[in-house]
Amino acid sequence: MGIQVGLGFYLPFSIVLTYTMGAVARELTDWLRGRRFSEEVGIPVAAGLIVGEGVVGVGFALYMIVSGMKDVT
């Protein structure tokens, strides 16, 4: 958890906050459900959330481009 202090020096608070929340969630999951559950379920879920955010971002950007083109014509 000490890495949050280092990150806090050069990253915005919103990023450091979400990193800290993720680290706390991982520690709680390890404590409550075990490390094996965290690795077999938690990591794929987290990866899916990251990929989903990227897909939604690309879809939103494409929507903005297409809707912007409708206004021009």
PQR file of N, CA, C, O and H, with PARSE charges and radii, in Angstrom:
ATOM      1  N   MET A   1       0.812  -1.190   0.000 -0.4000 1.5000
ATOM      2  CA  MET A   1       0.000   0.000   0.000 -0.0000 2.0000
ATOM      3  C   MET A   1       0.858   1.259   0.000  0.5500 1.7000
ATOM      4  O   MET A   1       0.345   2.356  -0.220 -0.5500 1.4000
ATOM      5  N   GLY A   2       2.131   1.118   0.239 -0.4000 1.5000
ATOM      6  CA  GLY A   2       3.000   2.281   0.269 -0.0000 2.0000
ATOM      7  C   GLY A   2       3.169   2.951  -1.083  0.5500 1.7000
ATOM      8  O   GLY A   2       3.586   4.107  -1.153 -0.5500 1.4000
ATOM      9  H   GLY A   2       2.548   0.227   0.418  0.4000 1.0000
ATOM     10  N   ILE A   3       2.853   2.247  -2.148 -0.4000 1.5000
ATOM     11  CA  ILE A   3       3.011   2.822  -3.484 -0.0000 2.0000
ATOM     12  C   ILE A   3       2.058   4.000  -3.715  0.5500 1.7000
ATOM     13  O   ILE A   3       2.344   4.867  -4.540 -0.5500 1.4000
ATOM     14  H   ILE A   3       2.514   1.308  -2.091  0.4000 1.0000
ATOM     15  N   GLN A   4       0.931   4.041  -2.997 -0.4000 1.5000
ATOM     16  CA  GLN A   4      -0.013   5.141  -3.170 -0.0000 2.0000
ATOM     17  C   GLN A   4       0.620   6.479  -2.809  0.5500 1.7000
ATOM     18  O   GLN A   4       0.292   7.500  -3.414 -0.5500 1.4000
ATOM     19  H   GLN A   4       0.699   3.337  -2.326  0.4000 1.0000
ATOM     20  N   VAL A   5       1.519   6.488  -1.835 -0.4000 1.5000
ATOM     21  CA  VAL A   5       2.193   7.730  -1.459 -0.0000 2.0000
ATOM     22  C   VAL A   5       3.045   8.222  -2.613  0.5500 1.7000
ATOM     23  O   VAL A   5       3.021   9.409  -2.939 -0.5500 1.4000
ATOM     24  H   VAL A   5       1.786   5.659  -1.344  0.4000 1.0000
ATOM     25  N   GLY A   6       3.796   7.331  -3.234 -0.4000 1.5000
ATOM     26  CA  GLY A   6       4.615   7.710  -4.380 -0.0000 2.0000
ATOM     27  C   GLY A   6       3.778   8.162  -5.566  0.5500 1.7000
ATOM     28  O   GLY A   6       4.107   9.138  -6.240 -0.5500 1.4000
ATOM     29  H   GLY A   6       3.816   6.367  -2.969  0.4000 1.0000
ATOM     30  N   LEU A   7       2.696   7.441  -5.812 -0.4000 1.5000
ATOM     31  CA  LEU A   7       1.811   7.831  -6.911 -0.0000 2.0000
ATOM     32  C   LEU A   7       1.147   9.175  -6.653  0.5500 1.7000
ATOM     33  O   LEU A   7       0.880   9.933  -7.586 -0.5500 1.4000
ATOM     34  H   LEU A   7       2.429   6.647  -5.265  0.4000 1.0000
ATOM     35  N   GLY A   8       0.886   9.464  -5.396 -0.4000 1.5000
ATOM     36  CA  GLY A   8       0.224  10.706  -5.033 -0.0000 2.0000
ATOM     37  C   GLY A   8       1.037  11.937  -5.372  0.5500 1.7000
ATOM     38  O   GLY A   8       0.481  13.031  -5.476 -0.5500 1.4000
ATOM     39  H   GLY A   8       1.103   8.848  -4.638  0.4000 1.0000
ATOM     40  N   PHE A   9       2.345  11.785  -5.548 -0.4000 1.5000
ATOM     41  CA  PHE A   9       3.191  12.936  -5.858 -0.0000 2.0000
ATOM     42  C   PHE A   9       3.039  13.401  -7.300  0.5500 1.7000
ATOM     43  O   PHE A   9       3.250  14.580  -7.585 -0.5500 1.4000
ATOM     44  H   PHE A   9       2.797  10.896  -5.463  0.4000 1.0000
ATOM     45  N   TYR A  10       2.682  12.511  -8.211 -0.4000 1.5000
ATOM     46  CA  TYR A  10       2.647  12.928  -9.617 -0.0000 2.0000
ATOM     47  C   TYR A  10       1.378  12.550 -10.375  0.5500 1.7000
ATOM     48  O   TYR A  10       1.222  12.952 -11.527 -0.5500 1.4000
ATOM     49  H   TYR A  10       2.511  11.554  -7.980  0.4000 1.0000
ATOM     50  N   LEU A  11       0.479  11.801  -9.773 -0.4000 1.5000
ATOM     51  CA  LEU A  11      -0.774  11.466 -10.455 -0.0000 2.0000
ATOM     52  C   LEU A  11      -1.932  12.248  -9.847  0.5500 1.7000
ATOM     53  O   LEU A  11      -1.882  12.626  -8.677 -0.5500 1.4000
ATOM     54  H   LEU A  11       0.607  11.474  -8.837  0.4000 1.0000
ATOM     55  N   PRO A  12      -2.968  12.489 -10.633 -0.5600 1.5000
ATOM     56  CA  PRO A  12      -4.143  13.175 -10.088  0.2800 2.0000
ATOM     57  C   PRO A  12      -4.806  12.352  -8.981  0.5500 1.7000
ATOM     58  O   PRO A  12      -4.695  11.126  -8.942 -0.5500 1.4000
ATOM     59  N   PHE A  13      -5.491  13.052  -8.090 -0.4000 1.5000
ATOM     60  CA  PHE A  13      -6.129  12.399  -6.944 -0.0000 2.0000
ATOM     61  C   PHE A  13      -7.122  11.335  -7.364  0.5500 1.7000
ATOM     62  O   PHE A  13      -7.224  10.298  -6.708 -0.5500 1.4000
ATOM     63  H   PHE A  13      -5.581  14.048  -8.121  0.4000 1.0000
ATOM     64  N   SER A  14      -7.861  11.565  -8.446 -0.4000 1.5000
ATOM     65  CA  SER A  14      -8.879  10.597  -8.865 -0.0000 2.0000
ATOM     66  C   SER A  14      -8.259   9.253  -9.228  0.5500 1.7000
ATOM     67  O   SER A  14      -8.849   8.204  -8.966 -0.5500 1.4000
ATOM     68  H   SER A  14      -7.779  12.407  -8.979  0.4000 1.0000
ATOM     69  N   ILE A  15      -7.083   9.278  -9.826 -0.4000 1.5000
ATOM     70  CA  ILE A  15      -6.416   8.025 -10.191 -0.0000 2.0000
ATOM     71  C   ILE A  15      -5.853   7.338  -8.955  0.5500 1.7000
ATOM     72  O   ILE A  15      -5.978   6.122  -8.806 -0.5500 1.4000
ATOM     73  H   ILE A  15      -6.604  10.130 -10.039  0.4000 1.0000
ATOM     74  N   VAL A  16      -5.238   8.106  -8.073 -0.4000 1.5000
ATOM     75  CA  VAL A  16      -4.681   7.530  -6.856 -0.0000 2.0000
ATOM     76  C   VAL A  16      -5.795   6.957  -5.981  0.5500 1.7000
ATOM     77  O   VAL A  16      -5.629   5.906  -5.362 -0.5500 1.4000
ATOM     78  H   VAL A  16      -5.137   9.094  -8.194  0.4000 1.0000
ATOM     79  N   LEU A  17      -6.933   7.656  -5.933 -0.4000 1.5000
ATOM     80  CA  LEU A  17      -8.059   7.184  -5.131 -0.0000 2.0000
ATOM     81  C   LEU A  17      -8.585   5.850  -5.644  0.5500 1.7000
ATOM     82  O   LEU A  17      -8.827   4.933  -4.859 -0.5500 1.4000
ATOM     83  H   LEU A  17      -7.068   8.509  -6.436  0.4000 1.0000
ATOM     84  N   THR A  18      -8.764   5.737  -6.961 -0.4000 1.5000
ATOM     85  CA  THR A  18      -9.285   4.478  -7.500 -0.0000 2.0000
ATOM     86  C   THR A  18      -8.265   3.347  -7.353  0.5500 1.7000
ATOM     87  O   THR A  18      -8.645   2.196  -7.142 -0.5500 1.4000
ATOM     88  H   THR A  18      -8.568   6.482  -7.599  0.4000 1.0000
ATOM     89  N   TYR A  19      -6.974   3.666  -7.464 -0.4000 1.5000
ATOM     90  CA  TYR A  19      -5.932   2.656  -7.251 -0.0000 2.0000
ATOM     91  C   TYR A  19      -5.979   2.169  -5.808  0.5500 1.7000
ATOM     92  O   TYR A  19      -5.878   0.970  -5.550 -0.5500 1.4000
ATOM     93  H   TYR A  19      -6.665   4.601  -7.636  0.4000 1.0000
ATOM     94  N   THR A  20      -6.131   3.094  -4.874 -0.4000 1.5000
ATOM     95  CA  THR A  20      -6.201   2.734  -3.462 -0.0000 2.0000
ATOM     96  C   THR A  20      -7.439   1.892  -3.177  0.5500 1.7000
ATOM     97  O   THR A  20      -7.369   0.908  -2.440 -0.5500 1.4000
ATOM     98  H   THR A  20      -6.213   4.068  -5.084  0.4000 1.0000
ATOM     99  N   MET A  21      -8.568   2.278  -3.758 -0.4000 1.5000
ATOM    100  CA  MET A  21      -9.795   1.509  -3.552 -0.0000 2.0000
ATOM    101  C   MET A  21      -9.641   0.086  -4.092  0.5500 1.7000
ATOM    102  O   MET A  21     -10.108  -0.869  -3.473 -0.5500 1.4000
ATOM    103  H   MET A  21      -8.625   3.077  -4.356  0.4000 1.0000
ATOM    104  N   GLY A  22      -8.993  -0.051  -5.235 -0.4000 1.5000
ATOM    105  CA  GLY A  22      -8.751  -1.375  -5.795 -0.0000 2.0000
ATOM    106  C   GLY A  22      -7.831  -2.212  -4.927  0.5500 1.7000
ATOM    107  O   GLY A  22      -8.053  -3.410  -4.754 -0.5500 1.4000
ATOM    108  H   GLY A  22      -8.613   0.726  -5.738  0.4000 1.0000
ATOM    109  N   ALA A  23      -6.798  -1.583  -4.380 -0.4000 1.5000
ATOM    110  CA  ALA A  23      -5.877  -2.310  -3.503 -0.0000 2.0000
ATOM    111  C   ALA A  23      -6.573  -2.751  -2.221  0.5500 1.7000
ATOM    112  O   ALA A  23      -6.349  -3.863  -1.743 -0.5500 1.4000
ATOM    113  H   ALA A  23      -6.619  -0.609  -4.521  0.4000 1.0000
ATOM    114  N   VAL A  24      -7.413  -1.889  -1.667 -0.4000 1.5000
ATOM    115  CA  VAL A  24      -8.159  -2.249  -0.460 -0.0000 2.0000
ATOM    116  C   VAL A  24      -9.148  -3.370  -0.768  0.5500 1.7000
ATOM    117  O   VAL A  24      -9.301  -4.298   0.026 -0.5500 1.4000
ATOM    118  H   VAL A  24      -7.595  -0.986  -2.056  0.4000 1.0000
ATOM    119  N   ALA A  25      -9.817  -3.289  -1.912 -0.4000 1.5000
ATOM    120  CA  ALA A  25     -10.753  -4.349  -2.301 -0.0000 2.0000
ATOM    121  C   ALA A  25     -10.026  -5.678  -2.456  0.5500 1.7000
ATOM    122  O   ALA A  25     -10.543  -6.722  -2.059 -0.5500 1.4000
ATOM    123  H   ALA A  25      -9.693  -2.536  -2.557  0.4000 1.0000
ATOM    124  N   ARG A  26      -8.831  -5.639  -3.030 -0.4000 1.5000
ATOM    125  CA  ARG A  26      -8.063  -6.882  -3.184 -0.0000 2.0000
ATOM    126  C   ARG A  26      -7.663  -7.456  -1.838  0.5500 1.7000
ATOM    127  O   ARG A  26      -7.755  -8.665  -1.626 -0.5500 1.4000
ATOM    128  H   ARG A  26      -8.411  -4.791  -3.352  0.4000 1.0000
ATOM    129  N   GLU A  27      -7.218  -6.595  -0.921 -0.4000 1.5000
ATOM    130  CA  GLU A  27      -6.839  -7.066   0.410 -0.0000 2.0000
ATOM    131  C   GLU A  27      -8.037  -7.671   1.145  0.5500 1.7000
ATOM    132  O   GLU A  27      -7.915  -8.714   1.787 -0.5500 1.4000
ATOM    133  H   GLU A  27      -7.143  -5.613  -1.094  0.4000 1.0000
ATOM    134  N   LEU A  28      -9.193  -7.013   1.049 -0.4000 1.5000
ATOM    135  CA  LEU A  28     -10.388  -7.550   1.695 -0.0000 2.0000
ATOM    136  C   LEU A  28     -10.819  -8.878   1.078  0.5500 1.7000
ATOM    137  O   LEU A  28     -11.224  -9.797   1.791 -0.5500 1.4000
ATOM    138  H   LEU A  28      -9.293  -6.166   0.527  0.4000 1.0000
ATOM    139  N   THR A  29     -10.733  -8.976  -0.238 -0.4000 1.5000
ATOM    140  CA  THR A  29     -11.099 -10.220  -0.909 -0.0000 2.0000
ATOM    141  C   THR A  29     -10.148 -11.343  -0.523  0.5500 1.7000
ATOM    142  O   THR A  29     -10.574 -12.473  -0.289 -0.5500 1.4000
ATOM    143  H   THR A  29     -10.405  -8.230  -0.818  0.4000 1.0000
ATOM    144  N   ASP A  30      -8.855 -11.028  -0.456 -0.4000 1.5000
ATOM    145  CA  ASP A  30      -7.890 -12.039  -0.014 -0.0000 2.0000
ATOM    146  C   ASP A  30      -8.203 -12.513   1.399  0.5500 1.7000
ATOM    147  O   ASP A  30      -8.101 -13.701   1.703 -0.5500 1.4000
ATOM    148  H   ASP A  30      -8.509 -10.110  -0.646  0.4000 1.0000
ATOM    149  N   TRP A  31      -8.584 -11.575   2.254 -0.4000 1.5000
ATOM    150  CA  TRP A  31      -8.848 -11.906   3.646 -0.0000 2.0000
ATOM    151  C   TRP A  31     -10.148 -12.701   3.795  0.5500 1.7000
ATOM    152  O   TRP A  31     -10.213 -13.659   4.566 -0.5500 1.4000
ATOM    153  H   TRP A  31      -8.667 -10.609   2.006  0.4000 1.0000
ATOM    154  N   LEU A  32     -11.191 -12.290   3.045 -0.4000 1.5000
ATOM    155  CA  LEU A  32     -12.495 -12.929   3.202 -0.0000 2.0000
ATOM    156  C   LEU A  32     -12.641 -14.215   2.398  0.5500 1.7000
ATOM    157  O   LEU A  32     -13.173 -15.203   2.905 -0.5500 1.4000
ATOM    158  H   LEU A  32     -11.139 -11.512   2.419  0.4000 1.0000
ATOM    159  N   ARG A  33     -12.180 -14.214   1.161 -0.4000 1.5000
ATOM    160  CA  ARG A  33     -12.422 -15.354   0.273 -0.0000 2.0000
ATOM    161  C   ARG A  33     -11.173 -16.166  -0.042  0.5500 1.7000
ATOM    162  O   ARG A  33     -11.280 -17.279  -0.556 -0.5500 1.4000
ATOM    163  H   ARG A  33     -11.749 -13.411   0.749  0.4000 1.0000
ATOM    164  N   GLY A  34     -10.004 -15.640   0.251 -0.4000 1.5000
ATOM    165  CA  GLY A  34      -8.760 -16.351  -0.018 -0.0000 2.0000
ATOM    166  C   GLY A  34      -8.069 -15.828  -1.264  0.5500 1.7000
ATOM    167  O   GLY A  34      -8.699 -15.276  -2.167 -0.5500 1.4000
ATOM    168  H   GLY A  34      -9.917 -14.735   0.668  0.4000 1.0000
ATOM    169  N   ARG A  35      -6.762 -16.015  -1.286 -0.4000 1.5000
ATOM    170  CA  ARG A  35      -5.954 -15.512  -2.402 -0.0000 2.0000
ATOM    171  C   ARG A  35      -6.303 -16.214  -3.708  0.5500 1.7000
ATOM    172  O   ARG A  35      -6.268 -15.595  -4.772 -0.5500 1.4000
ATOM    173  H   ARG A  35      -6.251 -16.463  -0.553  0.4000 1.0000
ATOM    174  N   ARG A  36      -6.635 -17.483  -3.640 -0.4000 1.5000
ATOM    175  CA  ARG A  36      -6.961 -18.228  -4.860 -0.0000 2.0000
ATOM    176  C   ARG A  36      -8.194 -17.643  -5.550  0.5500 1.7000
ATOM    177  O   ARG A  36      -8.216 -17.520  -6.775 -0.5500 1.4000
ATOM    178  H   ARG A  36      -6.664 -17.986  -2.776  0.4000 1.0000
ATOM    179  N   PHE A  37      -9.223 -17.283  -4.771 -0.4000 1.5000
ATOM    180  CA  PHE A  37     -10.418 -16.664  -5.334 -0.0000 2.0000
ATOM    181  C   PHE A  37     -10.066 -15.339  -6.012  0.5500 1.7000
ATOM    182  O   PHE A  37     -10.552 -15.043  -7.104 -0.5500 1.4000
ATOM    183  H   PHE A  37      -9.205 -17.383  -3.776  0.4000 1.0000
ATOM    184  N   SER A  38      -9.221 -14.550  -5.358 -0.4000 1.5000
ATOM    185  CA  SER A  38      -8.823 -13.259  -5.931 -0.0000 2.0000
ATOM    186  C   SER A  38      -8.132 -13.433  -7.277  0.5500 1.7000
ATOM    187  O   SER A  38      -8.365 -12.661  -8.207 -0.5500 1.4000
ATOM    188  H   SER A  38      -8.826 -14.790  -4.472  0.4000 1.0000
ATOM    189  N   GLU A  39      -7.290 -14.439  -7.373 -0.4000 1.5000
ATOM    190  CA  GLU A  39      -6.542 -14.646  -8.609 -0.0000 2.0000
ATOM    191  C   GLU A  39      -7.395 -15.279  -9.700  0.5500 1.7000
ATOM    192  O   GLU A  39      -7.242 -14.941 -10.874 -0.5500 1.4000
ATOM    193  H   GLU A  39      -7.101 -15.066  -6.617  0.4000 1.0000
ATOM    194  N   GLU A  40      -8.289 -16.188  -9.335 -0.4000 1.5000
ATOM    195  CA  GLU A  40      -9.076 -16.891 -10.346 -0.0000 2.0000
ATOM    196  C   GLU A  40     -10.336 -16.139 -10.765  0.5500 1.7000
ATOM    197  O   GLU A  40     -10.806 -16.320 -11.888 -0.5500 1.4000
ATOM    198  H   GLU A  40      -8.414 -16.463  -8.382  0.4000 1.0000
ATOM    199  N   VAL A  41     -10.890 -15.308  -9.900 -0.4000 1.5000
ATOM    200  CA  VAL A  41     -12.119 -14.584 -10.213 -0.0000 2.0000
ATOM    201  C   VAL A  41     -11.861 -13.086 -10.311  0.5500 1.7000
ATOM    202  O   VAL A  41     -12.304 -12.441 -11.261 -0.5500 1.4000
ATOM    203  H   VAL A  41     -10.508 -15.161  -8.988  0.4000 1.0000
ATOM    204  N   GLY A  42     -11.158 -12.536  -9.349 -0.4000 1.5000
ATOM    205  CA  GLY A  42     -10.958 -11.088  -9.285 -0.0000 2.0000
ATOM    206  C   GLY A  42     -10.186 -10.513 -10.443  0.5500 1.7000
ATOM    207  O   GLY A  42     -10.568  -9.478 -10.988 -0.5500 1.4000
ATOM    208  H   GLY A  42     -10.798 -13.059  -8.576  0.4000 1.0000
ATOM    209  N   ILE A  43      -9.108 -11.162 -10.832 -0.4000 1.5000
ATOM    210  CA  ILE A  43      -8.280 -10.647 -11.929 -0.0000 2.0000
ATOM    211  C   ILE A  43      -9.036 -10.668 -13.254  0.5500 1.7000
ATOM    212  O   ILE A  43      -8.999  -9.667 -13.970 -0.5500 1.4000
ATOM    213  H   ILE A  43      -8.798 -12.003 -10.389  0.4000 1.0000
ATOM    214  N   PRO A  44      -9.721 -11.758 -13.621 -0.5600 1.5000
ATOM    215  CA  PRO A  44     -10.509 -11.709 -14.866  0.2800 2.0000
ATOM    216  C   PRO A  44     -11.631 -10.666 -14.838  0.5500 1.7000
ATOM    217  O   PRO A  44     -11.910 -10.028 -15.854 -0.5500 1.4000
ATOM    218  N   VAL A  45     -12.270 -10.492 -13.688 -0.4000 1.5000
ATOM    219  CA  VAL A  45     -13.326  -9.469 -13.595 -0.0000 2.0000
ATOM    220  C   VAL A  45     -12.721  -8.079 -13.789  0.5500 1.7000
ATOM    221  O   VAL A  45     -13.276  -7.259 -14.521 -0.5500 1.4000
ATOM    222  H   VAL A  45     -12.044 -11.010 -12.863  0.4000 1.0000
ATOM    223  N   ALA A  46     -11.594  -7.812 -13.142 -0.4000 1.5000
ATOM    224  CA  ALA A  46     -10.938  -6.512 -13.283 -0.0000 2.0000
ATOM    225  C   ALA A  46     -10.500  -6.280 -14.726  0.5500 1.7000
ATOM    226  O   ALA A  46     -10.656  -5.176 -15.248 -0.5500 1.4000
ATOM    227  H   ALA A  46     -11.143  -8.478 -12.548  0.4000 1.0000
ATOM    228  N   ALA A  47      -9.957  -7.302 -15.372 -0.4000 1.5000
ATOM    229  CA  ALA A  47      -9.555  -7.161 -16.769 -0.0000 2.0000
ATOM    230  C   ALA A  47     -10.762  -6.889 -17.656  0.5500 1.7000
ATOM    231  O   ALA A  47     -10.679  -6.093 -18.591 -0.5500 1.4000
ATOM    232  H   ALA A  47      -9.830  -8.199 -14.948  0.4000 1.0000
ATOM    233  N   GLY A  48     -11.874  -7.540 -17.372 -0.4000 1.5000
ATOM    234  CA  GLY A  48     -13.087  -7.293 -18.140 -0.0000 2.0000
ATOM    235  C   GLY A  48     -13.596  -5.876 -17.977  0.5500 1.7000
ATOM    236  O   GLY A  48     -14.069  -5.271 -18.940 -0.5500 1.4000
ATOM    237  H   GLY A  48     -11.942  -8.187 -16.613  0.4000 1.0000
ATOM    238  N   LEU A  49     -13.506  -5.335 -16.762 -0.4000 1.5000
ATOM    239  CA  LEU A  49     -13.918  -3.951 -16.540 -0.0000 2.0000
ATOM    240  C   LEU A  49     -13.031  -2.976 -17.308  0.5500 1.7000
ATOM    241  O   LEU A  49     -13.518  -1.998 -17.875 -0.5500 1.4000
ATOM    242  H   LEU A  49     -13.122  -5.826 -15.980  0.4000 1.0000
ATOM    243  N   ILE A  50     -11.732  -3.246 -17.324 -0.4000 1.5000
ATOM    244  CA  ILE A  50     -10.805  -2.367 -18.045 -0.0000 2.0000
ATOM    245  C   ILE A  50     -11.077  -2.418 -19.546  0.5500 1.7000
ATOM    246  O   ILE A  50     -11.126  -1.380 -20.206 -0.5500 1.4000
ATOM    247  H   ILE A  50     -11.336  -4.041 -16.864  0.4000 1.0000
ATOM    248  N   VAL A  51     -11.254  -3.621 -20.086 -0.4000 1.5000
ATOM    249  CA  VAL A  51     -11.543  -3.763 -21.515 -0.0000 2.0000
ATOM    250  C   VAL A  51     -12.899  -3.147 -21.845  0.5500 1.7000
ATOM    251  O   VAL A  51     -13.048  -2.484 -22.872 -0.5500 1.4000
ATOM    252  H   VAL A  51     -11.215  -4.465 -19.550  0.4000 1.0000
ATOM    253  N   GLY A  52     -13.880  -3.361 -20.986 -0.4000 1.5000
ATOM    254  CA  GLY A  52     -15.199  -2.782 -21.214 -0.0000 2.0000
ATOM    255  C   GLY A  52     -15.161  -1.266 -21.248  0.5500 1.7000
ATOM    256  O   GLY A  52     -15.840  -0.642 -22.063 -0.5500 1.4000
ATOM    257  H   GLY A  52     -13.760  -3.899 -20.151  0.4000 1.0000
ATOM    258  N   GLU A  53     -14.368  -0.672 -20.365 -0.4000 1.5000
ATOM    259  CA  GLU A  53     -14.241   0.774 -20.376 -0.0000 2.0000
ATOM    260  C   GLU A  53     -13.638   1.261 -21.689  0.5500 1.7000
ATOM    261  O   GLU A  53     -14.073   2.274 -22.238 -0.5500 1.4000
ATOM    262  H   GLU A  53     -13.816  -1.179 -19.703  0.4000 1.0000
ATOM    263  N   GLY A  54     -12.646   0.548 -22.187 -0.4000 1.5000
ATOM    264  CA  GLY A  54     -12.033   0.921 -23.462 -0.0000 2.0000
ATOM    265  C   GLY A  54     -13.001   0.801 -24.625  0.5500 1.7000
ATOM    266  O   GLY A  54     -13.046   1.670 -25.495 -0.5500 1.4000
ATOM    267  H   GLY A  54     -12.293  -0.274 -21.741  0.4000 1.0000
ATOM    268  N   VAL A  55     -13.777  -0.274 -24.641 -0.4000 1.5000
ATOM    269  CA  VAL A  55     -14.750  -0.478 -25.723 -0.0000 2.0000
ATOM    270  C   VAL A  55     -15.825   0.610 -25.690  0.5500 1.7000
ATOM    271  O   VAL A  55     -16.207   1.141 -26.732 -0.5500 1.4000
ATOM    272  H   VAL A  55     -13.741  -0.981 -23.934  0.4000 1.0000
ATOM    273  N   VAL A  56     -16.308   0.937 -24.498 -0.4000 1.5000
ATOM    274  CA  VAL A  56     -17.310   1.993 -24.375 -0.0000 2.0000
ATOM    275  C   VAL A  56     -16.726   3.330 -24.805  0.5500 1.7000
ATOM    276  O   VAL A  56     -17.412   4.120 -25.454 -0.5500 1.4000
ATOM    277  H   VAL A  56     -15.997   0.506 -23.651  0.4000 1.0000
ATOM    278  N   GLY A  57     -15.469   3.600 -24.456 -0.4000 1.5000
ATOM    279  CA  GLY A  57     -14.823   4.846 -24.868 -0.0000 2.0000
ATOM    280  C   GLY A  57     -14.700   4.958 -26.377  0.5500 1.7000
ATOM    281  O   GLY A  57     -14.954   6.018 -26.949 -0.5500 1.4000
ATOM    282  H   GLY A  57     -14.911   2.958 -23.929  0.4000 1.0000
ATOM    283  N   VAL A  58     -14.312   3.871 -27.017 -0.4000 1.5000
ATOM    284  CA  VAL A  58     -14.209   3.877 -28.481 -0.0000 2.0000
ATOM    285  C   VAL A  58     -15.594   4.034 -29.100  0.5500 1.7000
ATOM    286  O   VAL A  58     -15.764   4.788 -30.059 -0.5500 1.4000
ATOM    287  H   VAL A  58     -14.106   3.010 -26.552  0.4000 1.0000
ATOM    288  N   GLY A  59     -16.573   3.332 -28.562 -0.4000 1.5000
ATOM    289  CA  GLY A  59     -17.938   3.464 -29.082 -0.0000 2.0000
ATOM    290  C   GLY A  59     -18.467   4.881 -28.921  0.5500 1.7000
ATOM    291  O   GLY A  59     -19.122   5.404 -29.823 -0.5500 1.4000
ATOM    292  H   GLY A  59     -16.434   2.720 -27.784  0.4000 1.0000
ATOM    293  N   PHE A  60     -18.193   5.500 -27.798 -0.4000 1.5000
ATOM    294  CA  PHE A  60     -18.631   6.877 -27.575 -0.0000 2.0000
ATOM    295  C   PHE A  60     -17.938   7.828 -28.541  0.5500 1.7000
ATOM    296  O   PHE A  60     -18.568   8.738 -29.079 -0.5500 1.4000
ATOM    297  H   PHE A  60     -17.661   5.076 -27.065  0.4000 1.0000
ATOM    298  N   ALA A  61     -16.637   7.617 -28.761 -0.4000 1.5000
ATOM    299  CA  ALA A  61     -15.909   8.473 -29.708 -0.0000 2.0000
ATOM    300  C   ALA A  61     -16.474   8.319 -31.117  0.5500 1.7000
ATOM    301  O   ALA A  61     -16.642   9.311 -31.825 -0.5500 1.4000
ATOM    302  H   ALA A  61     -16.125   6.878 -28.324  0.4000 1.0000
ATOM    303  N   LEU A  62     -16.768   7.094 -31.529 -0.4000 1.5000
ATOM    304  CA  LEU A  62     -17.360   6.880 -32.850 -0.0000 2.0000
ATOM    305  C   LEU A  62     -18.735   7.532 -32.953  0.5500 1.7000
ATOM    306  O   LEU A  62     -19.082   8.115 -33.981 -0.5500 1.4000
ATOM    307  H   LEU A  62     -16.632   6.288 -30.954  0.4000 1.0000
ATOM    308  N   TYR A  63     -19.509   7.428 -31.884 -0.4000 1.5000
ATOM    309  CA  TYR A  63     -20.820   8.074 -31.870 -0.0000 2.0000
ATOM    310  C   TYR A  63     -20.682   9.584 -32.020  0.5500 1.7000
ATOM    311  O   TYR A  63     -21.436  10.203 -32.771 -0.5500 1.4000
ATOM    312  H   TYR A  63     -19.228   6.955 -31.050  0.4000 1.0000
ATOM    313  N   MET A  64     -19.742  10.170 -31.324 -0.4000 1.5000
ATOM    314  CA  MET A  64     -19.540  11.613 -31.412 -0.0000 2.0000
ATOM    315  C   MET A  64     -19.100  12.017 -32.816  0.5500 1.7000
ATOM    316  O   MET A  64     -19.518  13.059 -33.322 -0.5500 1.4000
ATOM    317  H   MET A  64     -19.131   9.666 -30.714  0.4000 1.0000
ATOM    318  N   ILE A  65     -18.265  11.205 -33.443 -0.4000 1.5000
ATOM    319  CA  ILE A  65     -17.824  11.511 -34.824 -0.0000 2.0000
ATOM    320  C   ILE A  65     -19.004  11.428 -35.774  0.5500 1.7000
ATOM    321  O   ILE A  65     -19.202  12.324 -36.594 -0.5500 1.4000
ATOM    322  H   ILE A  65     -17.925  10.359 -33.032  0.4000 1.0000
ATOM    323  N   VAL A  66     -19.793  10.359 -35.675 -0.4000 1.5000
ATOM    324  CA  VAL A  66     -20.929  10.179 -36.574 -0.0000 2.0000
ATOM    325  C   VAL A  66     -21.981  11.254 -36.341  0.5500 1.7000
ATOM    326  O   VAL A  66     -22.511  11.808 -37.305 -0.5500 1.4000
ATOM    327  H   VAL A  66     -19.631   9.631 -35.009  0.4000 1.0000
ATOM    328  N   SER A  67     -22.292  11.557 -35.107 -0.4000 1.5000
ATOM    329  CA  SER A  67     -23.295  12.573 -34.822 -0.0000 2.0000
ATOM    330  C   SER A  67     -22.802  13.963 -35.215  0.5500 1.7000
ATOM    331  O   SER A  67     -23.602  14.824 -35.580 -0.5500 1.4000
ATOM    332  H   SER A  67     -21.862  11.106 -34.324  0.4000 1.0000
ATOM    333  N   GLY A  68     -21.502  14.183 -35.142 -0.4000 1.5000
ATOM    334  CA  GLY A  68     -20.941  15.452 -35.584 -0.0000 2.0000
ATOM    335  C   GLY A  68     -21.023  15.602 -37.092  0.5500 1.7000
ATOM    336  O   GLY A  68     -21.203  16.713 -37.591 -0.5500 1.4000
ATOM    337  H   GLY A  68     -20.853  13.483 -34.846  0.4000 1.0000
ATOM    338  N   MET A  69     -20.895  14.513 -37.820 -0.4000 1.5000
ATOM    339  CA  MET A  69     -20.991  14.556 -39.269 -0.0000 2.0000
ATOM    340  C   MET A  69     -22.416  14.841 -39.717  0.5500 1.7000
ATOM    341  O   MET A  69     -22.620  15.481 -40.749 -0.5500 1.4000
ATOM    342  H   MET A  69     -20.748  13.611 -37.414  0.4000 1.0000
ATOM    343  N   LYS A  70     -23.407  14.376 -38.956 -0.4000 1.5000
ATOM    344  CA  LYS A  70     -24.803  14.651 -39.296 -0.0000 2.0000
ATOM    345  C   LYS A  70     -25.105  16.143 -39.200  0.5500 1.7000
ATOM    346  O   LYS A  70     -25.885  16.676 -39.990 -0.5500 1.4000
ATOM    347  H   LYS A  70     -23.241  13.856 -38.118  0.4000 1.0000
ATOM    348  N   ASP A  71     -24.489  16.811 -38.236 -0.4000 1.5000
ATOM    349  CA  ASP A  71     -24.725  18.235 -38.065 -0.0000 2.0000
ATOM    350  C   ASP A  71     -24.111  19.053 -39.199  0.5500 1.7000
ATOM    351  O   ASP A  71     -24.637  20.110 -39.548 -0.5500 1.4000
ATOM    352  H   ASP A  71     -23.856  16.378 -37.594  0.4000 1.0000
ATOM    353  N   VAL A  72     -23.006  18.581 -39.777 -0.4000 1.5000
ATOM    354  CA  VAL A  72     -22.321  19.316 -40.832 -0.0000 2.0000
ATOM    355  C   VAL A  72     -23.094  19.250 -42.128  0.5500 1.7000
ATOM    356  O   VAL A  72     -23.174  20.243 -42.851 -0.5500 1.4000
ATOM    357  H   VAL A  72     -22.579  17.722 -39.493  0.4000 1.0000
ATOM    358  N   THR A  73     -23.667  18.093 -42.438 -0.4000 1.5000
ATOM    359  CA  THR A  73     -24.370  17.931 -43.716 -0.0000 2.0000
ATOM    360  C   THR A  73     -25.798  18.366 -43.672  0.5500 1.7000
ATOM    361  O   THR A  73     -26.501  18.282 -44.679 -0.5500 1.4000
ATOM    362  H   THR A  73     -23.602  17.286 -41.851  0.4000 1.0000
TER
END
